[in-house]
């Protein structure tokens, strides 16, 4: 029984290696290529540790936030990365990701499968302070990359200020100070011609 448990855990570990192949829209700051999902998740986990003082709730469990950050995009192994400004792609995103969650997390032993699925569901619903903070970081990270690459995907896809404000406004629920900082970056991006008004 214990050996079977280990085999399921190792199978899951090997399965999530596929996350490294899922390419996102955000460019690296050196603009040499676009980041992958594993890099994005790692970046969020480090951000959670470093920026925890900006969480709206002072008694937030940062280890829990790190787990949310590391788990939240695993479903994209099957569902792919859906560009946040792609209206058509986002119509069936939840359905695709839910099917992926059913398959991927159930590779694990039952207790760990339930824990991983609960983390993913928590991130998606943003009903806890930890999930709200993790979601705020998930919005801030690509915004930072786009700003520091002179508009990055905003330029590539003709994204405007209203779209970026709408996409990133949930930051306020988890990290109001980071949202204020993001608003300033967005305004500056418009002023510098990196983002359309």
C-alpha positions in Angstrom: 0.0 0.0 0.0 2.7 2.5 1.0 4.6 1.6 -2.3 1.5 2.3 -4.3 1.1 5.7 -2.6 4.7 6.6 -3.4 4.1 5.5 -7.0 1.1 7.8 -7.3 3.0 10.7 -5.8 5.9 10.2 -8.1 3.6 9.9 -11.1 2.0 13.2 -10.2 5.5 14.8 -9.8 6.4 13.6 -13.3 3.1 14.7 -14.7 3.5 18.3 -13.5 6.8 18.5 -15.2 4.7 19.2 -18.3 3.9 22.7 -16.8 7.3 23.8 -18.0 6.1 23.4 -21.6 3.0 25.6 -21.2 4.0 29.0 -22.7 2.3 32.1 -21.4 1.8 35.4 -23.1 4.1 37.4 -20.8 7.6 38.0 -21.9 10.7 37.7 -19.7 12.1 41.0 -18.7 15.1 40.5 -21.1 12.5 39.9 -23.9 14.3 36.8 -25.1 11.2 34.6 -24.9 7.9 34.2 -23.2 7.7 32.7 -19.7 6.3 29.3 -19.1 3.7 28.4 -16.4 6.2 26.8 -14.0 8.3 30.0 -14.1 5.2 32.0 -13.5 4.1 29.9 -10.5 7.6 30.0 -9.0 7.6 33.8 -9.4 4.3 34.1 -7.6 5.5 31.9 -4.7 8.6 34.2 -4.2 6.4 37.3 -4.5 4.1 35.9 -1.8 7.0 35.6 0.6 8.5 39.0 -0.2 5.3 41.0 -0.4 3.3 39.5 2.4 3.3 42.7 4.3 1.0 44.2 1.6 -1.7 41.6 2.1 -5.0 43.2 3.0 -5.4 40.8 5.9 -2.5 41.1 8.4 -2.9 37.5 9.8 -2.6 35.8 6.5 -1.0 32.3 6.2 1.8 32.9 3.8 2.7 29.2 3.5 -0.9 28.7 2.3 -0.6 31.5 -0.2 2.6 29.8 -1.5 0.7 26.5 -2.0 -2.1 28.3 -3.8 0.5 30.0 -6.1 2.2 26.7 -6.9 -1.0 24.8 -7.6 -3.2 27.3 -9.3 -2.0 26.8 -12.9 -1.4 23.0 -12.9 -4.7 22.5 -14.7 -3.1 24.3 -17.7 -1.2 21.1 -18.4 -4.4 19.9 -20.1 -6.4 23.1 -20.6 -3.5 25.3 -21.9 -2.9 28.9 -21.0 -5.9 31.1 -21.9 -4.8 34.7 -22.6 -6.7 36.8 -20.1 -7.9 39.2 -22.8 -9.1 36.5 -25.2 -12.9 36.8 -24.9 -13.6 33.7 -27.0 -11.0 31.5 -25.3 -12.3 32.5 -21.9 -15.9 31.4 -22.6 -15.0 27.7 -22.0 -12.0 28.2 -19.8 -13.6 27.1 -16.5 -15.1 23.9 -18.2 -11.7 23.0 -19.7 -9.8 23.7 -16.4 -12.3 21.8 -14.3 -11.9 18.7 -16.5 -8.2 19.1 -16.2 -8.4 19.4 -12.4 -10.5 16.2 -12.3 -7.8 14.3 -14.2 -4.5 15.8 -12.9 -5.2 15.9 -9.2 -6.7 12.4 -9.1 -3.3 11.0 -10.1 -2.4 11.5 -6.4 -3.5 9.4 -3.5 -7.0 10.3 -2.4 -6.1 12.5 0.5 -3.6 14.6 -1.4 -5.9 14.7 -4.5 -8.6 16.3 -2.3 -6.1 18.8 -0.8 -4.8 19.9 -4.2 -8.3 20.1 -5.6 -9.4 22.2 -2.6 -6.5 24.5 -3.1 -7.3 25.0 -6.8 -11.0 25.6 -6.0 -10.1 28.1 -3.3 -7.9 30.0 -5.7 -10.6 30.1 -8.3 -13.4 31.3 -6.0 -11.2 33.8 -4.1 -13.3 33.5 -0.9 -10.4 33.4 1.6 -7.9 36.2 2.4 -5.1 33.9 1.2 -6.8 33.3 -2.2 -7.5 37.0 -2.6 -3.8 37.8 -2.0 -2.6 35.0 -4.3 -5.0 36.3 -7.0 -3.6 39.8 -6.5 -0.1 38.6 -7.1 -1.3 36.6 -10.1 -2.5 39.9 -11.6 0.5 42.0 -10.5 3.2 39.6 -11.9 2.2 39.9 -15.6 1.6 43.6 -15.2 5.1 44.1 -14.0 6.5 42.0 -16.9 4.5 44.0 -19.5 5.5 47.3 -18.0 9.2 46.4 -17.9 9.2 45.2 -21.5 7.8 48.5 -22.9 4.3 47.1 -23.2 5.1 43.5 -24.0 1.8 41.7 -24.7 -0.2 44.9 -24.4 1.6 46.2 -27.5 1.5 42.8 -29.3 -2.3 42.5 -28.9 -3.4 46.1 -28.9 -4.6 46.1 -25.3 -6.0 49.3 -23.8 -6.1 50.9 -20.4 -9.7 50.0 -19.7 -8.9 46.3 -20.3 -5.9 46.3 -18.1 -7.8 48.2 -15.3 -10.7 45.7 -15.5 -8.4 42.7 -15.5 -6.3 43.9 -12.5 -8.9 45.5 -10.3 -9.4 42.3 -8.2 -6.0 43.1 -6.8 -7.8 45.6 -4.5 -9.5 42.7 -2.7 -6.2 41.0 -1.7 -3.6 43.8 -1.6 -5.0 47.4 -1.8 -1.5 49.0 -1.6 -0.3 46.8 -4.5 -3.4 47.8 -6.4 -2.5 51.5 -5.9 1.0 50.8 -7.1 -0.4 49.0 -10.2 -2.7 51.9 -11.0 0.3 54.2 -11.1 2.2 51.8 -13.4 -0.9 51.6 -15.7 -1.1 55.4 -15.8 2.6 55.7 -16.5 2.4 53.0 -19.2 -0.3 55.1 -21.0 1.8 58.3 -20.7 4.8 56.5 -22.2 2.8 55.0 -25.1 3.2 51.4 -23.9 -0.5 51.0 -23.4 -3.3 52.5 -25.5 -5.7 54.9 -23.8 
